[in-house]
Amino acid sequence: MKIALLGAESTGKTDLSLRMAAALRARGHRVAVVPEVLREWCVREGRTPRPEEQLPIAREQEQRVDAAAMAADIVIADTTALMVAVYSAMLFDDGTLYRFALERQRGYGLTLVTGLDLPWVADGLQRDGPHVREPVDALVREGLHKAGVPYRVVYGSGEERTRNALAPVLAALGQPPANSAPVRWKWVCDTCSDPDCEHRLFKLGG
């Protein structure tokens, strides 16, 4: 099973990937976590990739996922090529990566999108600011929707967020949930590209 974690910056993808992996390993699964190549690249080079450097980064992300799948039962990708395509489109008005990224995204068994309910936190490296999160979130959902890729939105913090992310994974594996706590994930709806609408639903249901 290949699991994709997508979402805007500072929505807990890396922490969630590690928590999910630990919980699944405790159940006896061989789990591999593939970190975000784009972030690794920016830290190493100290700058944002140029337009011609975006596709090699996207390909490297997916190659690492494929390599991890050779040795693990479950692979959790801390972002996929789709996030590279989204940022490339935002920075350079370049949408050429979408075909490759969405084709690859269809190969994931489960796509999870991290909600914007966590507070934005600066990391001193590459995060642009809270104003970027909603446009990125909208582009991720729009791309998935147009490509017909189903996804689930994950809310909550700490262990609650982990439980909510694990729920569809365990269901796909035919295993019982982590506990009986209510799970607050949602299927994509007709207003999937409107995060303000979703936030209102979340607050009403919370």
N, C-alpha and C positions, 0 to 999 in steps of 0.2 A: 504494500500500500504506500503510495506517495501522497503526502499531505502538503499543501501549499498554504503558507501564512502570508497574506497580503494585507497592506494597510499603510496609512500615512505615517510619517515620522512620529516618534514618541507615543506610539499606541501599544507598546509592550510586546512586540513580536519576538524579540530575542529572548526575553525572560520567559515568555509563554512557551517557546519552543523547547527550552531547557526543562521547564516544569513538566510539560507533556511527556518528554522523553523519559524523565525520571519515573513518572507514574506508570508508563507503559513498560519500562524495564522491570519495575517491581512486579509486574504481572507475567514476567518471563519472556517478553518479546525482545528480539534483537532490533534496536532502534539506532538510527544514525541521524544526526542533525547537521544540515548543510548551512553554514553561515552565509551572510550576505556578501557577495563578491564585490558589488559596487561600493559598499562601505569600506571594505578592505582595501580596494584600489585607491579610494580618495585619501585614506589615512596614509597609505604608503607613498603616494605621489604628492600629497599636500595640495591638491587642487581638484576641480571638477573635470571629468573627462570631456574631451572635445567631441564633436559630432561623430567623427570617423572612429572614435574609440569606444562608442557605445555598444555596437553590435558584438565585438569581441568579448566585452564584459558579459553581455547577455548570454552568449554562447558558453562562456566559461562557467557561468552559474548553472546552466542546464547540464553541462558535461559532468560537473561535480555531483549533481543529483543522480545522474545515470550511474556514475561510478559507485556511489554510496549504495544504490539499489542492488548492486551485485553482491554485497556482503551483509545486507540487513533485511529484516522482514518488513520494517516500517521505516520510511525516510520522511523526515520533517524538514521542509525547505523554508528557511528563514528569509522569505521573499523568493521570487522567481524572475524570469526574464521580463515578465509583464511590468514589474516595478521599474526596471531599466527603461522600458519603452515609454512608460508614463512620464518619468522625469525628463527623458529626452524630448518628448513632445512639448513639455512645459517650458524647458529651457531654450530649445532651439527651433520650436515649431516644426519638429521633424517626426512624422508619424510612420516612417518606413519600417520601424522595428515591430510594429503591431502584428503584422502577418506572422512573423516568426514566433513572437511571444505568445500569441493566442493559440497558434497551432500546438505549441508546447504545453500551454495551460490545459488544453483538452485532455492531455495524457495523465493528469493528476487525478487520483481517486477521490480526493476531497479537497475543496478550496474553502478556507476560512478567512474572513475579512475581519480584522480587529477594529472594533468600534472606537469612536472618538470620545468616549466617556472618561478616559484617563486624562489627568492634567498634563499639559505640555511641559517638558523639562529640557532645558538646554544641556547639550553634552560637550560643548566646547570644541566640537569638531566640524560637523557638516549640517547640523539642523538649522533650517532657515528661519523658523519662527512659527507660532501658532496659526498665523494667517494662511500658511501654505497647506495646512492639514485638510481643510474642507475641499479645496479644489482637487487635491490629490485623491482624496477619498471618492469624490464624484467621478473622476476619470477612471479609477479602478473599477467601480461598479458599472460604469457605462460600457467599458471594454468587455467585461464579463457578460453583461446583459446582451450586447450585440453579437457576441460569439456563441451565445447559448450555453455558457458554462454556469451551472448551478453553484451557488455558494451559500454559506451560512455566516451570519454576523455574530461575533463573540463580544459579550459585554462582561462587566464585573471587574473586580480587582483581586489580586492575590490568588488564593485557592479557589475562590468563586469563579474567576476567569478561567482557571485551569479546568475546573469541573465542566464548565459550559463548553469549552473547546473539546474536551474528551468525550462528551456525550455522543456526538455523531460518529466519532472514531470507534468507540466501544460498540455502538449499535451496528456499525458495518462489520465489526469483527464477531458479532453475535455474543458479546459478553455483557454481563450486568453492569450498570452504572457504578461510579465510584461510591455514591451514597444516594440517599433519597431526597437530597436537597433539590428544590425546583431549579430547572434549567431555563435560562433566559436567552435562548438563541432564536432567531427568526429566519424564515425563508425569505428569499428575495421577493419583493412586492412590486407593484406597478410604479411606485415612487422611489425605486431603489437608488436613483441618482440625486435624491433630495435629502441630504443628511439632516437638515433642520426638521423635516417631517419625522424622520426616524428618532431624532433626539426627543421630540415631543412625545412620541409613542413610548419611548424608553422611560421617560419621567413619569408618564401616566401609569405605566405598568410596574414601576419600581416601588 
